[in-house]
Amino acid sequence: MDKLKPCPFCGYELPIEEGLCEYADYNEEGDFIDLPSGICCSNCATYVLGGRTDKEAITAWNTRTDDKRIKELTEQLDKVQHESIGWMYAYACILMDEGKDIRKIEVPTILQDFKEQNDE
């Protein structure tokens, strides 16, 4: 049987017997119609529905965009997430210094306030 490529997001070396899984499939009316085969990373829960057979699922998992491009996009996402957490923490500190109870402020409000302050 073919070997699985490592998970494109966490790099986990997934054994085939661990990665093969089945998912419920339903038609537009909500009726159960089949159990397609798929691959699911047991480390980070990334999954790919591959088709009706295990071979199709393995092919779908191993057929992806350039691994280098996935790495670049993952690094960009990590950077954005890190920066977002940093500025949200800084803004929360400013709000607390102003005496506001940040537990009662919704995240969308914080984001909107921050955006408005930075657009000025």
Jmol script that loads the backbone (N, CA, C; Angstrom):
load data "model"
ATOM      1  N   MET A   1       0.845  -1.184   0.000  1.00  0.00           N
ATOM      2  CA  MET A   1       0.000   0.000   0.000  1.00  0.00           C
ATOM      3  C   MET A   1       0.887   1.244   0.000  1.00  0.00           C
ATOM      4  N   ASP A   2       0.382   2.327  -0.566  1.00  0.00           N
ATOM      5  CA  ASP A   2       1.134   3.567  -0.636  1.00  0.00           C
ATOM      6  C   ASP A   2       1.423   4.125   0.752  1.00  0.00           C
ATOM      7  N   LYS A   3       2.424   5.001   0.803  1.00  0.00           N
ATOM      8  CA  LYS A   3       2.775   5.685   2.041  1.00  0.00           C
ATOM      9  C   LYS A   3       2.148   7.071   2.015  1.00  0.00           C
ATOM     10  N   LEU A   4       1.729   7.556   3.177  1.00  0.00           N
ATOM     11  CA  LEU A   4       1.162   8.898   3.271  1.00  0.00           C
ATOM     12  C   LEU A   4       2.268   9.935   3.427  1.00  0.00           C
ATOM     13  N   LYS A   5       2.088  11.070   2.764  1.00  0.00           N
ATOM     14  CA  LYS A   5       2.987  12.202   3.007  1.00  0.00           C
ATOM     15  C   LYS A   5       2.720  12.706   4.420  1.00  0.00           C
ATOM     16  N   PRO A   6       3.705  13.393   5.022  1.00  0.00           N
ATOM     17  CA  PRO A   6       3.466  13.984   6.345  1.00  0.00           C
ATOM     18  C   PRO A   6       2.324  15.003   6.265  1.00  0.00           C
ATOM     19  N   CYS A   7       1.694  15.256   7.394  1.00  0.00           N
ATOM     20  CA  CYS A   7       0.625  16.249   7.449  1.00  0.00           C
ATOM     21  C   CYS A   7       1.180  17.600   6.989  1.00  0.00           C
ATOM     22  N   PRO A   8       0.479  18.295   6.093  1.00  0.00           N
ATOM     23  CA  PRO A   8       0.992  19.571   5.590  1.00  0.00           C
ATOM     24  C   PRO A   8       0.976  20.684   6.626  1.00  0.00           C
ATOM     25  N   PHE A   9       0.273  20.509   7.734  1.00  0.00           N
ATOM     26  CA  PHE A   9       0.174  21.574   8.717  1.00  0.00           C
ATOM     27  C   PHE A   9       1.016  21.354   9.960  1.00  0.00           C
ATOM     28  N   CYS A  10       1.096  20.110  10.420  1.00  0.00           N
ATOM     29  CA  CYS A  10       1.882  19.868  11.639  1.00  0.00           C
ATOM     30  C   CYS A  10       3.116  19.016  11.383  1.00  0.00           C
ATOM     31  N   GLY A  11       3.212  18.405  10.183  1.00  0.00           N
ATOM     32  CA  GLY A  11       4.381  17.606   9.838  1.00  0.00           C
ATOM     33  C   GLY A  11       4.370  16.188  10.382  1.00  0.00           C
ATOM     34  N   TYR A  12       3.288  15.805  11.047  1.00  0.00           N
ATOM     35  CA  TYR A  12       3.209  14.475  11.650  1.00  0.00           C
ATOM     36  C   TYR A  12       3.321  13.390  10.581  1.00  0.00           C
ATOM     37  N   GLU A  13       4.169  12.399  10.848  1.00  0.00           N
ATOM     38  CA  GLU A  13       4.330  11.241   9.961  1.00  0.00           C
ATOM     39  C   GLU A  13       3.208  10.259  10.279  1.00  0.00           C
ATOM     40  N   LEU A  14       2.201  10.273   9.467  1.00  0.00           N
ATOM     41  CA  LEU A  14       0.972   9.545   9.744  1.00  0.00           C
ATOM     42  C   LEU A  14       1.002   8.148   9.135  1.00  0.00           C
ATOM     43  N   PRO A  15       0.956   7.087   9.973  1.00  0.00           N
ATOM     44  CA  PRO A  15       0.848   5.738   9.423  1.00  0.00           C
ATOM     45  C   PRO A  15      -0.520   5.552   8.751  1.00  0.00           C
ATOM     46  N   ILE A  16      -0.561   4.842   7.651  1.00  0.00           N
ATOM     47  CA  ILE A  16      -1.816   4.666   6.923  1.00  0.00           C
ATOM     48  C   ILE A  16      -2.907   4.083   7.811  1.00  0.00           C
ATOM     49  N   GLU A  17      -2.572   3.052   8.575  1.00  0.00           N
ATOM     50  CA  GLU A  17      -3.598   2.410   9.396  1.00  0.00           C
ATOM     51  C   GLU A  17      -4.162   3.364  10.446  1.00  0.00           C
ATOM     52  N   GLU A  18      -3.415   4.387  10.823  1.00  0.00           N
ATOM     53  CA  GLU A  18      -3.881   5.376  11.797  1.00  0.00           C
ATOM     54  C   GLU A  18      -4.674   6.488  11.112  1.00  0.00           C
ATOM     55  N   GLY A  19      -4.341   6.782   9.866  1.00  0.00           N
ATOM     56  CA  GLY A  19      -4.939   7.915   9.178  1.00  0.00           C
ATOM     57  C   GLY A  19      -6.235   7.642   8.450  1.00  0.00           C
ATOM     58  N   LEU A  20      -6.425   6.401   8.019  1.00  0.00           N
ATOM     59  CA  LEU A  20      -7.653   6.095   7.282  1.00  0.00           C
ATOM     60  C   LEU A  20      -8.868   6.233   8.195  1.00  0.00           C
ATOM     61  N   CYS A  21      -9.875   6.916   7.699  1.00  0.00           N
ATOM     62  CA  CYS A  21     -11.086   7.101   8.483  1.00  0.00           C
ATOM     63  C   CYS A  21     -12.279   7.209   7.540  1.00  0.00           C
ATOM     64  N   GLU A  22     -13.455   7.091   8.100  1.00  0.00           N
ATOM     65  CA  GLU A  22     -14.668   7.182   7.295  1.00  0.00           C
ATOM     66  C   GLU A  22     -15.525   8.314   7.835  1.00  0.00           C
ATOM     67  N   TYR A  23     -16.230   8.969   6.948  1.00  0.00           N
ATOM     68  CA  TYR A  23     -17.091  10.078   7.319  1.00  0.00           C
ATOM     69  C   TYR A  23     -18.496   9.814   6.818  1.00  0.00           C
ATOM     70  N   ALA A  24     -19.469  10.249   7.574  1.00  0.00           N
ATOM     71  CA  ALA A  24     -20.856  10.143   7.123  1.00  0.00           C
ATOM     72  C   ALA A  24     -21.058  11.113   5.968  1.00  0.00           C
ATOM     73  N   ASP A  25     -21.789  10.680   4.990  1.00  0.00           N
ATOM     74  CA  ASP A  25     -22.080  11.510   3.827  1.00  0.00           C
ATOM     75  C   ASP A  25     -23.594  11.550   3.657  1.00  0.00           C
ATOM     76  N   TYR A  26     -24.118  12.720   3.390  1.00  0.00           N
ATOM     77  CA  TYR A  26     -25.566  12.887   3.274  1.00  0.00           C
ATOM     78  C   TYR A  26     -25.897  13.619   1.980  1.00  0.00           C
ATOM     79  N   ASN A  27     -27.062  13.315   1.429  1.00  0.00           N
ATOM     80  CA  ASN A  27     -27.490  14.035   0.231  1.00  0.00           C
ATOM     81  C   ASN A  27     -28.157  15.347   0.643  1.00  0.00           C
ATOM     82  N   GLU A  28     -28.642  16.115  -0.326  1.00  0.00           N
ATOM     83  CA  GLU A  28     -29.227  17.425  -0.042  1.00  0.00           C
ATOM     84  C   GLU A  28     -30.466  17.348   0.852  1.00  0.00           C
ATOM     85  N   GLU A  29     -31.147  16.231   0.828  1.00  0.00           N
ATOM     86  CA  GLU A  29     -32.333  16.052   1.666  1.00  0.00           C
ATOM     87  C   GLU A  29     -31.967  15.612   3.085  1.00  0.00           C
ATOM     88  N   GLY A  30     -30.688  15.363   3.327  1.00  0.00           N
ATOM     89  CA  GLY A  30     -30.243  14.940   4.646  1.00  0.00           C
ATOM     90  C   GLY A  30     -30.263  13.448   4.862  1.00  0.00           C
ATOM     91  N   ASP A  31     -30.487  12.679   3.802  1.00  0.00           N
ATOM     92  CA  ASP A  31     -30.495  11.224   3.915  1.00  0.00           C
ATOM     93  C   ASP A  31     -29.080  10.673   3.828  1.00  0.00           C
ATOM     94  N   PHE A  32     -28.777   9.734   4.719  1.00  0.00           N
ATOM     95  CA  PHE A  32     -27.475   9.073   4.700  1.00  0.00           C
ATOM     96  C   PHE A  32     -27.309   8.312   3.386  1.00  0.00           C
ATOM     97  N   ILE A  33     -26.153   8.506   2.705  1.00  0.00           N
ATOM     98  CA  ILE A  33     -25.977   7.810   1.434  1.00  0.00           C
ATOM     99  C   ILE A  33     -24.740   6.916   1.360  1.00  0.00           C
ATOM    100  N   ASP A  34     -23.684   7.202   2.112  1.00  0.00           N
ATOM    101  CA  ASP A  34     -22.477   6.384   1.993  1.00  0.00           C
ATOM    102  C   ASP A  34     -21.486   6.776   3.077  1.00  0.00           C
ATOM    103  N   LEU A  35     -20.421   6.008   3.191  1.00  0.00           N
ATOM    104  CA  LEU A  35     -19.313   6.353   4.072  1.00  0.00           C
ATOM    105  C   LEU A  35     -18.059   6.512   3.214  1.00  0.00           C
ATOM    106  N   PRO A  36     -17.733   7.748   2.805  1.00  0.00           N
ATOM    107  CA  PRO A  36     -16.539   7.933   1.986  1.00  0.00           C
ATOM    108  C   PRO A  36     -15.272   7.731   2.813  1.00  0.00           C
ATOM    109  N   SER A  37     -14.223   7.311   2.151  1.00  0.00           N
ATOM    110  CA  SER A  37     -12.937   7.164   2.832  1.00  0.00           C
ATOM    111  C   SER A  37     -12.247   8.511   2.888  1.00  0.00           C
ATOM    112  N   GLY A  38     -11.451   8.693   3.904  1.00  0.00           N
ATOM    113  CA  GLY A  38     -10.692   9.919   4.054  1.00  0.00           C
ATOM    114  C   GLY A  38      -9.435   9.654   4.854  1.00  0.00           C
ATOM    115  N   ILE A  39      -8.618  10.684   4.976  1.00  0.00           N
ATOM    116  CA  ILE A  39      -7.422  10.629   5.806  1.00  0.00           C
ATOM    117  C   ILE A  39      -7.561  11.734   6.838  1.00  0.00           C
ATOM    118  N   CYS A  40      -7.292  11.414   8.095  1.00  0.00           N
ATOM    119  CA  CYS A  40      -7.380  12.388   9.177  1.00  0.00           C
ATOM    120  C   CYS A  40      -6.099  12.329   9.995  1.00  0.00           C
ATOM    121  N   CYS A  41      -5.440  13.470  10.146  1.00  0.00           N
ATOM    122  CA  CYS A  41      -4.220  13.532  10.963  1.00  0.00           C
ATOM    123  C   CYS A  41      -4.623  13.414  12.425  1.00  0.00           C
ATOM    124  N   SER A  42      -4.106  12.417  13.101  1.00  0.00           N
ATOM    125  CA  SER A  42      -4.459  12.200  14.502  1.00  0.00           C
ATOM    126  C   SER A  42      -3.726  13.167  15.430  1.00  0.00           C
ATOM    127  N   ASN A  43      -2.816  13.963  14.875  1.00  0.00           N
ATOM    128  CA  ASN A  43      -2.081  14.930  15.693  1.00  0.00           C
ATOM    129  C   ASN A  43      -2.774  16.287  15.720  1.00  0.00           C
ATOM    130  N   CYS A  44      -3.251  16.771  14.548  1.00  0.00           N
ATOM    131  CA  CYS A  44      -3.842  18.113  14.499  1.00  0.00           C
ATOM    132  C   CYS A  44      -5.247  18.151  13.926  1.00  0.00           C
ATOM    133  N   ALA A  45      -5.794  17.001  13.554  1.00  0.00           N
ATOM    134  CA  ALA A  45      -7.168  16.864  13.061  1.00  0.00           C
ATOM    135  C   ALA A  45      -7.407  17.414  11.656  1.00  0.00           C
ATOM    136  N   THR A  46      -6.353  17.710  10.900  1.00  0.00           N
ATOM    137  CA  THR A  46      -6.530  18.056   9.495  1.00  0.00           C
ATOM    138  C   THR A  46      -7.083  16.828   8.791  1.00  0.00           C
ATOM    139  N   TYR A  47      -8.017  17.026   7.880  1.00  0.00           N
ATOM    140  CA  TYR A  47      -8.547  15.867   7.173  1.00  0.00           C
ATOM    141  C   TYR A  47      -8.822  16.179   5.709  1.00  0.00           C
ATOM    142  N   VAL A  48      -8.851  15.120   4.925  1.00  0.00           N
ATOM    143  CA  VAL A  48      -9.164  15.195   3.506  1.00  0.00           C
ATOM    144  C   VAL A  48     -10.141  14.069   3.203  1.00  0.00           C
ATOM    145  N   LEU A  49     -11.289  14.410   2.634  1.00  0.00           N
ATOM    146  CA  LEU A  49     -12.200  13.377   2.140  1.00  0.00           C
ATOM    147  C   LEU A  49     -11.708  13.008   0.758  1.00  0.00           C
ATOM    148  N   GLY A  50     -11.392  11.729   0.561  1.00  0.00           N
ATOM    149  CA  GLY A  50     -10.722  11.353  -0.665  1.00  0.00           C
ATOM    150  C   GLY A  50     -11.519  10.609  -1.691  1.00  0.00           C
ATOM    151  N   GLY A  51     -12.609  10.025  -1.329  1.00  0.00           N
ATOM    152  CA  GLY A  51     -13.365   9.260  -2.307  1.00  0.00           C
ATOM    153  C   GLY A  51     -14.019   8.062  -1.683  1.00  0.00           C
ATOM    154  N   ARG A  52     -14.358   7.130  -2.516  1.00  0.00           N
ATOM    155  CA  ARG A  52     -15.096   5.954  -2.059  1.00  0.00           C
ATOM    156  C   ARG A  52     -14.197   4.799  -1.636  1.00  0.00           C
ATOM    157  N   THR A  53     -12.912   4.865  -1.937  1.00  0.00           N
ATOM    158  CA  THR A  53     -12.004   3.782  -1.567  1.00  0.00           C
ATOM    159  C   THR A  53     -10.822   4.339  -0.782  1.00  0.00           C
ATOM    160  N   ASP A  54     -10.143   3.441  -0.068  1.00  0.00           N
ATOM    161  CA  ASP A  54      -8.951   3.856   0.670  1.00  0.00           C
ATOM    162  C   ASP A  54      -7.884   4.392  -0.281  1.00  0.00           C
ATOM    163  N   LYS A  55      -7.712   3.760  -1.432  1.00  0.00           N
ATOM    164  CA  LYS A  55      -6.712   4.203  -2.406  1.00  0.00           C
ATOM    165  C   LYS A  55      -6.996   5.625  -2.874  1.00  0.00           C
ATOM    166  N   GLU A  56      -8.275   5.937  -3.128  1.00  0.00           N
ATOM    167  CA  GLU A  56      -8.636   7.297  -3.525  1.00  0.00           C
ATOM    168  C   GLU A  56      -8.329   8.297  -2.405  1.00  0.00           C
ATOM    169  N   ALA A  57      -8.576   7.894  -1.169  1.00  0.00           N
ATOM    170  CA  ALA A  57      -8.295   8.771  -0.026  1.00  0.00           C
ATOM    171  C   ALA A  57      -6.797   9.042   0.093  1.00  0.00           C
ATOM    172  N   ILE A  58      -5.987   8.004  -0.057  1.00  0.00           N
ATOM    173  CA  ILE A  58      -4.530   8.150   0.012  1.00  0.00           C
ATOM    174  C   ILE A  58      -4.039   9.064  -1.104  1.00  0.00           C
ATOM    175  N   THR A  59      -4.562   8.873  -2.312  1.00  0.00           N
ATOM    176  CA  THR A  59      -4.175   9.713  -3.450  1.00  0.00           C
ATOM    177  C   THR A  59      -4.538  11.169  -3.184  1.00  0.00           C
ATOM    178  N   ALA A  60      -5.739  11.415  -2.649  1.00  0.00           N
ATOM    179  CA  ALA A  60      -6.166  12.787  -2.361  1.00  0.00           C
ATOM    180  C   ALA A  60      -5.256  13.433  -1.312  1.00  0.00           C
ATOM    181  N   TRP A  61      -4.900  12.691  -0.267  1.00  0.00           N
ATOM    182  CA  TRP A  61      -4.023  13.219   0.788  1.00  0.00           C
ATOM    183  C   TRP A  61      -2.644  13.565   0.227  1.00  0.00           C
ATOM    184  N   ASN A  62      -2.130  12.678  -0.610  1.00  0.00           N
ATOM    185  CA  ASN A  62      -0.782  12.872  -1.142  1.00  0.00           C
ATOM    186  C   ASN A  62      -0.729  13.840  -2.320  1.00  0.00           C
ATOM    187  N   THR A  63      -1.884  14.204  -2.882  1.00  0.00           N
ATOM    188  CA  THR A  63      -1.928  15.126  -4.006  1.00  0.00           C
ATOM    189  C   THR A  63      -2.322  16.488  -3.471  1.00  0.00           C
ATOM    190  N   ARG A  64      -1.377  17.376  -3.405  1.00  0.00           N
ATOM    191  CA  ARG A  64      -1.639  18.699  -2.841  1.00  0.00           C
ATOM    192  C   ARG A  64      -0.743  19.710  -3.510  1.00  0.00           C
ATOM    193  N   THR A  65      -0.969  20.936  -3.173  1.00  0.00           N
ATOM    194  CA  THR A  65      -0.134  21.986  -3.725  1.00  0.00           C
ATOM    195  C   THR A  65       1.301  21.786  -3.250  1.00  0.00           C
ATOM    196  N   ASP A  66       2.193  22.496  -3.815  1.00  0.00           N
ATOM    197  CA  ASP A  66       3.607  22.424  -3.480  1.00  0.00           C
ATOM    198  C   ASP A  66       3.812  22.558  -1.965  1.00  0.00           C
ATOM    199  N   ASP A  67       4.532  21.605  -1.358  1.00  0.00           N
ATOM    200  CA  ASP A  67       4.784  21.639   0.082  1.00  0.00           C
ATOM    201  C   ASP A  67       5.457  22.942   0.507  1.00  0.00           C
ATOM    202  N   LYS A  68       6.299  23.506  -0.352  1.00  0.00           N
ATOM    203  CA  LYS A  68       6.974  24.761  -0.028  1.00  0.00           C
ATOM    204  C   LYS A  68       5.944  25.879   0.132  1.00  0.00           C
ATOM    205  N   ARG A  69       4.939  25.906  -0.742  1.00  0.00           N
ATOM    206  CA  ARG A  69       3.892  26.934  -0.667  1.00  0.00           C
ATOM    207  C   ARG A  69       3.060  26.760   0.596  1.00  0.00           C
ATOM    208  N   ILE A  70       2.759  25.525   0.972  1.00  0.00           N
ATOM    209  CA  ILE A  70       2.021  25.281   2.210  1.00  0.00           C
ATOM    210  C   ILE A  70       2.823  25.816   3.392  1.00  0.00           C
ATOM    211  N   LYS A  71       4.120  25.564   3.399  1.00  0.00           N
ATOM    212  CA  LYS A  71       4.973  26.042   4.492  1.00  0.00           C
ATOM    213  C   LYS A  71       4.963  27.566   4.555  1.00  0.00           C
ATOM    214  N   GLU A  72       5.069  28.229   3.397  1.00  0.00           N
ATOM    215  CA  GLU A  72       5.049  29.692   3.362  1.00  0.00           C
ATOM    216  C   GLU A  72       3.736  30.236   3.923  1.00  0.00           C
ATOM    217  N   LEU A  73       2.619  29.657   3.490  1.00  0.00           N
ATOM    218  CA  LEU A  73       1.311  30.126   3.954  1.00  0.00           C
ATOM    219  C   LEU A  73       1.125  29.875   5.449  1.00  0.00           C
ATOM    220  N   THR A  74       1.596  28.730   5.938  1.00  0.00           N
ATOM    221  CA  THR A  74       1.494  28.417   7.359  1.00  0.00           C
ATOM    222  C   THR A  74       2.318  29.398   8.183  1.00  0.00           C
ATOM    223  N   GLU A  75       3.516  29.750   7.704  1.00  0.00           N
ATOM    224  CA  GLU A  75       4.358  30.726   8.406  1.00  0.00           C
ATOM    225  C   GLU A  75       3.687  32.100   8.434  1.00  0.00           C
ATOM    226  N   GLN A  76       3.058  32.499   7.320  1.00  0.00           N
ATOM    227  CA  GLN A  76       2.357  33.780   7.282  1.00  0.00           C
ATOM    228  C   GLN A  76       1.198  33.788   8.276  1.00  0.00           C
ATOM    229  N   LEU A  77       0.451  32.694   8.320  1.00  0.00           N
ATOM    230  CA  LEU A  77      -0.664  32.596   9.252  1.00  0.00           C
ATOM    231  C   LEU A  77      -0.175  32.674  10.695  1.00  0.00           C
ATOM    232  N   ASP A  78       0.895  31.961  11.010  1.00  0.00           N
ATOM    233  CA  ASP A  78       1.461  32.000  12.361  1.00  0.00           C
ATOM    234  C   ASP A  78       1.859  33.422  12.740  1.00  0.00           C
ATOM    235  N   LYS A  79       2.461  34.158  11.800  1.00  0.00           N
ATOM    236  CA  LYS A  79       2.897  35.532  12.062  1.00  0.00           C
ATOM    237  C   LYS A  79       1.700  36.437  12.337  1.00  0.00           C
ATOM    238  N   VAL A  80       0.664  36.316  11.510  1.00  0.00           N
ATOM    239  CA  VAL A  80      -0.533  37.138  11.694  1.00  0.00           C
ATOM    240  C   VAL A  80      -1.189  36.827  13.039  1.00  0.00           C
ATOM    241  N   GLN A  81      -1.282  35.542  13.369  1.00  0.00           N
ATOM    242  CA  GLN A  81      -1.890  35.167  14.654  1.00  0.00           C
ATOM    243  C   GLN A  81      -1.073  35.724  15.814  1.00  0.00           C
ATOM    244  N   HIS A  82       0.250  35.624  15.734  1.00  0.00           N
ATOM    245  CA  HIS A  82       1.118  36.121  16.797  1.00  0.00           C
ATOM    246  C   HIS A  82       0.964  37.630  16.953  1.00  0.00           C
ATOM    247  N   GLU A  83       0.980  38.352  15.829  1.00  0.00           N
ATOM    248  CA  GLU A  83       0.834  39.813  15.880  1.00  0.00           C
ATOM    249  C   GLU A  83      -0.538  40.201  16.417  1.00  0.00           C
ATOM    250  N   SER A  84      -1.570  39.485  16.019  1.00  0.00           N
ATOM    251  CA  SER A  84      -2.921  39.793  16.475  1.00  0.00           C
ATOM    252  C   SER A  84      -3.040  39.637  17.987  1.00  0.00           C
ATOM    253  N   ILE A  85      -2.489  38.571  18.503  1.00  0.00           N
ATOM    254  CA  ILE A  85      -2.534  38.348  19.943  1.00  0.00           C
ATOM    255  C   ILE A  85      -1.775  39.453  20.661  1.00  0.00           C
ATOM    256  N   GLY A  86      -0.635  39.849  20.107  1.00  0.00           N
ATOM    257  CA  GLY A  86       0.174  40.903  20.717  1.00  0.00           C
ATOM    258  C   GLY A  86      -0.552  42.230  20.794  1.00  0.00           C
ATOM    259  N   TRP A  87      -1.148  42.665  19.684  1.00  0.00           N
ATOM    260  CA  TRP A  87      -1.812  43.975  19.739  1.00  0.00           C
ATOM    261  C   TRP A  87      -3.109  43.921  20.521  1.00  0.00           C
ATOM    262  N   MET A  88      -3.796  42.770  20.519  1.00  0.00           N
ATOM    263  CA  MET A  88      -5.011  42.676  21.339  1.00  0.00           C
ATOM    264  C   MET A  88      -4.656  42.750  22.827  1.00  0.00           C
ATOM    265  N   TYR A  89      -3.545  42.128  23.208  1.00  0.00           N
ATOM    266  CA  TYR A  89      -3.099  42.193  24.605  1.00  0.00           C
ATOM    267  C   TYR A  89      -2.741  43.633  24.968  1.00  0.00           C
ATOM    268  N   ALA A  90      -2.004  44.302  24.072  1.00  0.00           N
ATOM    269  CA  ALA A  90      -1.604  45.688  24.337  1.00  0.00           C
ATOM    270  C   ALA A  90      -2.830  46.584  24.473  1.00  0.00           C
ATOM    271  N   TYR A  91      -3.804  46.397  23.594  1.00  0.00           N
ATOM    272  CA  TYR A  91      -5.007  47.217  23.645  1.00  0.00           C
ATOM    273  C   TYR A  91      -5.817  46.928  24.908  1.00  0.00           C
ATOM    274  N   ALA A  92      -5.864  45.673  25.316  1.00  0.00           N
ATOM    275  CA  ALA A  92      -6.562  45.306  26.556  1.00  0.00           C
ATOM    276  C   ALA A  92      -5.898  45.991  27.749  1.00  0.00           C
ATOM    277  N   CYS A  93      -4.575  46.083  27.736  1.00  0.00           N
ATOM    278  CA  CYS A  93      -3.852  46.771  28.818  1.00  0.00           C
ATOM    279  C   CYS A  93      -4.220  48.253  28.859  1.00  0.00           C
ATOM    280  N   ILE A  94      -4.331  48.867  27.674  1.00  0.00           N
ATOM    281  CA  ILE A  94      -4.726  50.286  27.594  1.00  0.00           C
ATOM    282  C   ILE A  94      -6.123  50.464  28.182  1.00  0.00           C
ATOM    283  N   LEU A  95      -7.050  49.577  27.802  1.00  0.00           N
ATOM    284  CA  LEU A  95      -8.413  49.671  28.312  1.00  0.00           C
ATOM    285  C   LEU A  95      -8.451  49.510  29.831  1.00  0.00           C
ATOM    286  N   MET A  96      -7.650  48.584  30.366  1.00  0.00           N
ATOM    287  CA  MET A  96      -7.607  48.391  31.815  1.00  0.00           C
ATOM    288  C   MET A  96      -7.031  49.612  32.503  1.00  0.00           C
ATOM    289  N   ASP A  97      -6.002  50.249  31.887  1.00  0.00           N
ATOM    290  CA  ASP A  97      -5.435  51.474  32.445  1.00  0.00           C
ATOM    291  C   ASP A  97      -6.467  52.587  32.498  1.00  0.00           C
ATOM    292  N   GLU A  98      -7.420  52.558  31.565  1.00  0.00           N
ATOM    293  CA  GLU A  98      -8.504  53.544  31.534  1.00  0.00           C
ATOM    294  C   GLU A  98      -9.624  53.173  32.505  1.00  0.00           C
ATOM    295  N   GLY A  99      -9.453  52.059  33.219  1.00  0.00           N
ATOM    296  CA  GLY A  99     -10.432  51.650  34.208  1.00  0.00           C
ATOM    297  C   GLY A  99     -11.591  50.838  33.656  1.00  0.00           C
ATOM    298  N   LYS A 100     -11.478  50.364  32.428  1.00  0.00           N
ATOM    299  CA  LYS A 100     -12.561  49.588  31.832  1.00  0.00           C
ATOM    300  C   LYS A 100     -12.424  48.118  32.213  1.00  0.00           C
ATOM    301  N   ASP A 101     -13.555  47.487  32.415  1.00  0.00           N
ATOM    302  CA  ASP A 101     -13.580  46.058  32.727  1.00  0.00           C
ATOM    303  C   ASP A 101     -13.620  45.295  31.402  1.00  0.00           C
ATOM    304  N   ILE A 102     -12.479  44.779  30.979  1.00  0.00           N
ATOM    305  CA  ILE A 102     -12.403  44.152  29.655  1.00  0.00           C
ATOM    306  C   ILE A 102     -13.166  42.847  29.572  1.00  0.00           C
ATOM    307  N   ARG A 103     -13.549  42.287  30.706  1.00  0.00           N
ATOM    308  CA  ARG A 103     -14.340  41.053  30.688  1.00  0.00           C
ATOM    309  C   ARG A 103     -15.735  41.299  30.128  1.00  0.00           C
ATOM    310  N   LYS A 104     -16.155  42.553  30.128  1.00  0.00           N
ATOM    311  CA  LYS A 104     -17.493  42.879  29.649  1.00  0.00           C
ATOM    312  C   LYS A 104     -17.488  43.450  28.233  1.00  0.00           C
ATOM    313  N   ILE A 105     -16.325  43.502  27.614  1.00  0.00           N
ATOM    314  CA  ILE A 105     -16.218  44.055  26.264  1.00  0.00           C
ATOM    315  C   ILE A 105     -16.100  42.905  25.281  1.00  0.00           C
ATOM    316  N   GLU A 106     -16.941  42.917  24.264  1.00  0.00           N
ATOM    317  CA  GLU A 106     -16.917  41.876  23.243  1.00  0.00           C
ATOM    318  C   GLU A 106     -15.689  42.056  22.348  1.00  0.00           C
ATOM    319  N   VAL A 107     -15.111  40.952  21.891  1.00  0.00           N
ATOM    320  CA  VAL A 107     -13.936  41.005  21.023  1.00  0.00           C
ATOM    321  C   VAL A 107     -14.177  41.849  19.773  1.00  0.00           C
ATOM    322  N   PRO A 108     -15.329  41.723  19.076  1.00  0.00           N
ATOM    323  CA  PRO A 108     -15.538  42.577  17.897  1.00  0.00           C
ATOM    324  C   PRO A 108     -15.471  44.066  18.233  1.00  0.00           C
ATOM    325  N   THR A 109     -15.941  44.445  19.433  1.00  0.00           N
ATOM    326  CA  THR A 109     -15.870  45.846  19.845  1.00  0.00           C
ATOM    327  C   THR A 109     -14.423  46.268  20.018  1.00  0.00           C
ATOM    328  N   ILE A 110     -13.626  45.422  20.637  1.00  0.00           N
ATOM    329  CA  ILE A 110     -12.205  45.724  20.820  1.00  0.00           C
ATOM    330  C   ILE A 110     -11.529  45.879  19.464  1.00  0.00           C
ATOM    331  N   LEU A 111     -11.816  44.964  18.551  1.00  0.00           N
ATOM    332  CA  LEU A 111     -11.205  45.032  17.222  1.00  0.00           C
ATOM    333  C   LEU A 111     -11.618  46.299  16.485  1.00  0.00           C
ATOM    334  N   GLN A 112     -12.903  46.665  16.561  1.00  0.00           N
ATOM    335  CA  GLN A 112     -13.388  47.862  15.885  1.00  0.00           C
ATOM    336  C   GLN A 112     -12.751  49.114  16.489  1.00  0.00           C
ATOM    337  N   ASP A 113     -12.706  49.193  17.820  1.00  0.00           N
ATOM    338  CA  ASP A 113     -12.076  50.345  18.472  1.00  0.00           C
ATOM    339  C   ASP A 113     -10.615  50.468  18.070  1.00  0.00           C
ATOM    340  N   PHE A 114      -9.927  49.336  18.054  1.00  0.00           N
ATOM    341  CA  PHE A 114      -8.506  49.349  17.705  1.00  0.00           C
ATOM    342  C   PHE A 114      -8.314  49.808  16.262  1.00  0.00           C
ATOM    343  N   LYS A 115      -9.153  49.302  15.364  1.00  0.00           N
ATOM    344  CA  LYS A 115      -9.075  49.680  13.950  1.00  0.00           C
ATOM    345  C   LYS A 115      -9.313  51.183  13.789  1.00  0.00           C
ATOM    346  N   GLU A 116     -10.329  51.697  14.464  1.00  0.00           N
ATOM    347  CA  GLU A 116     -10.628  53.126  14.366  1.00  0.00           C
ATOM    348  C   GLU A 116      -9.477  53.972  14.889  1.00  0.00           C
ATOM    349  N   GLN A 117      -8.852  53.568  15.982  1.00  0.00           N
ATOM    350  CA  GLN A 117      -7.726  54.330  16.517  1.00  0.00           C
ATOM    351  C   GLN A 117      -6.532  54.304  15.583  1.00  0.00           C
ATOM    352  N   ASN A 118      -6.334  53.195  14.896  1.00  0.00           N
ATOM    353  CA  ASN A 118      -5.172  53.080  14.005  1.00  0.00           C
ATOM    354  C   ASN A 118      -5.417  53.654  12.619  1.00  0.00           C
ATOM    355  N   ASP A 119      -6.681  53.880  12.271  1.00  0.00           N
ATOM    356  CA  ASP A 119      -6.994  54.491  10.975  1.00  0.00           C
ATOM    357  C   ASP A 119      -6.855  56.008  11.028  1.00  0.00           C
ATOM    358  N   GLU A 120      -6.826  56.573  12.236  1.00  0.00           N
ATOM    359  CA  GLU A 120      -6.747  58.035  12.383  1.00  0.00           C
ATOM    360  C   GLU A 120      -5.377  58.568  12.055  1.00  0.00           C
TER     361      GLU A 120
END
end "model"
wireframe off; spacefill off
backbone 0.3
color backbone group
